Amino acid sequence: MTRITLTIRTMTFQEASQLRLHNRGLVLEHQGRSYHLSAGTSDRIQIFQQSVCLYVLTSNNALGYLGLDAYMPDEPDPVNTVFLHYENDIAEILGKGWEEMEPEDIVTRLQDYLI
């Protein structure tokens, strides 16, 4: 698994309208494709690639959540996701001291929980 840096932008009004969204979301662009992110503008977003799959790790310390989305090349929306709403949920899955874990290790552990 390799951490990569990609372009993330806010959806255009037209894109949001086509998706029937009230708020413009974030879009990840990679190799001429666009992926709809589940992240908010105040989230920390880290992107990893393994084979053809992209993994987007989203966290927000202030709101206490952590999520992992998996994307395939021809799918603009996540094909699998896991979202942990509370710090207690995160600690239950990742263990105490998870805040000190490397992001790659967090992604590897959360892959087992993708639905």
PLY file of the C-alpha trace (Angstrom):
ply
format ascii 1.0
element vertex 115
property float x
property float y
property float z
element edge 114
property int vertex1
property int vertex2
end_header
0.00 0.00 0.00
1.34 3.37 -1.02
0.34 6.79 0.23
-0.33 9.13 -2.67
-1.11 12.83 -3.02
-3.93 13.69 -5.39
-6.03 16.70 -6.28
-9.14 17.25 -4.18
-11.59 19.94 -5.21
-15.06 21.17 -4.34
-17.84 20.02 -6.68
-19.15 22.53 -9.12
-22.73 23.70 -8.66
-23.65 21.71 -11.78
-22.12 18.48 -10.42
-23.93 18.89 -7.10
-27.19 19.60 -8.91
-26.84 16.50 -11.11
-26.32 14.39 -7.98
-29.24 16.16 -6.26
-27.04 17.35 -3.42
-27.91 20.41 -1.36
-24.27 21.05 -0.52
-21.32 20.84 -2.82
-19.17 17.90 -1.81
-15.54 17.09 -2.40
-14.20 15.34 -5.48
-10.94 13.42 -5.78
-9.36 13.40 -9.22
-7.04 10.60 -10.30
-5.95 9.44 -13.75
-8.73 11.32 -15.53
-11.45 10.01 -13.22
-13.47 11.75 -10.53
-14.44 10.14 -7.23
-17.10 11.53 -4.85
-15.68 11.78 -1.35
-17.63 11.25 1.83
-15.37 13.72 3.62
-16.13 17.21 4.80
-14.04 20.31 4.23
-12.66 20.26 7.80
-11.67 16.58 7.69
-8.15 15.25 7.39
-8.01 13.22 4.19
-5.26 10.71 3.40
-5.18 8.66 0.21
-3.59 5.28 -0.39
-3.37 3.00 -3.40
-3.13 -0.77 -3.44
-3.27 -2.37 -6.88
-6.13 -0.60 -8.71
-8.03 0.26 -5.51
-7.91 3.68 -3.86
-8.44 3.94 -0.12
-9.44 7.24 1.41
-8.92 7.59 5.16
-10.98 10.41 6.62
-10.68 11.65 10.18
-11.91 14.54 12.23
-10.45 14.82 15.72
-12.76 17.66 16.75
-15.85 15.58 15.91
-14.29 12.28 16.96
-14.82 10.14 13.86
-12.78 8.04 11.46
-13.78 6.50 8.15
-12.32 4.46 5.32
-13.75 4.36 1.80
-12.59 2.03 -0.98
-12.89 3.11 -4.62
-12.51 1.12 -7.82
-11.43 2.77 -11.10
-14.82 2.86 -12.85
-16.93 3.73 -9.79
-17.27 7.39 -8.77
-18.76 6.42 -5.39
-17.18 4.19 -2.75
-17.66 0.47 -3.33
-17.00 -0.29 0.35
-16.94 1.82 3.48
-16.47 1.68 7.23
-17.31 4.65 9.43
-16.62 4.84 13.14
-18.72 7.57 14.74
-17.16 7.82 18.19
-13.71 7.58 19.75
-14.89 4.60 21.83
-15.80 2.75 18.61
-12.40 3.58 17.12
-10.55 2.37 20.23
-12.61 -0.84 20.25
-11.53 -1.65 16.69
-7.99 -0.25 16.63
-7.06 -0.50 20.31
-5.99 2.06 22.87
-3.33 4.41 21.61
-4.69 4.27 18.06
-3.95 7.99 17.74
-0.24 7.10 17.61
-0.67 4.53 14.81
0.67 5.20 11.34
-2.13 5.93 8.85
-1.07 2.94 6.70
-1.56 0.65 9.70
-5.00 2.13 10.38
-6.03 1.51 6.77
-4.73 -2.06 6.88
-6.71 -2.78 10.05
-9.89 -1.11 8.80
-9.80 -3.05 5.51
-11.08 -6.07 7.45
-14.21 -4.10 8.36
-15.14 -2.81 4.93
-18.72 -3.74 4.01
0 1
1 2
2 3
3 4
4 5
5 6
6 7
7 8
8 9
9 10
10 11
11 12
12 13
13 14
14 15
15 16
16 17
17 18
18 19
19 20
20 21
21 22
22 23
23 24
24 25
25 26
26 27
27 28
28 29
29 30
30 31
31 32
32 33
33 34
34 35
35 36
36 37
37 38
38 39
39 40
40 41
41 42
42 43
43 44
44 45
45 46
46 47
47 48
48 49
49 50
50 51
51 52
52 53
53 54
54 55
55 56
56 57
57 58
58 59
59 60
60 61
61 62
62 63
63 64
64 65
65 66
66 67
67 68
68 69
69 70
70 71
71 72
72 73
73 74
74 75
75 76
76 77
77 78
78 79
79 80
80 81
81 82
82 83
83 84
84 85
85 86
86 87
87 88
88 89
89 90
90 91
91 92
92 93
93 94
94 95
95 96
96 97
97 98
98 99
99 100
100 101
101 102
102 103
103 104
104 105
105 106
106 107
107 108
108 109
109 110
110 111
111 112
112 113
113 114
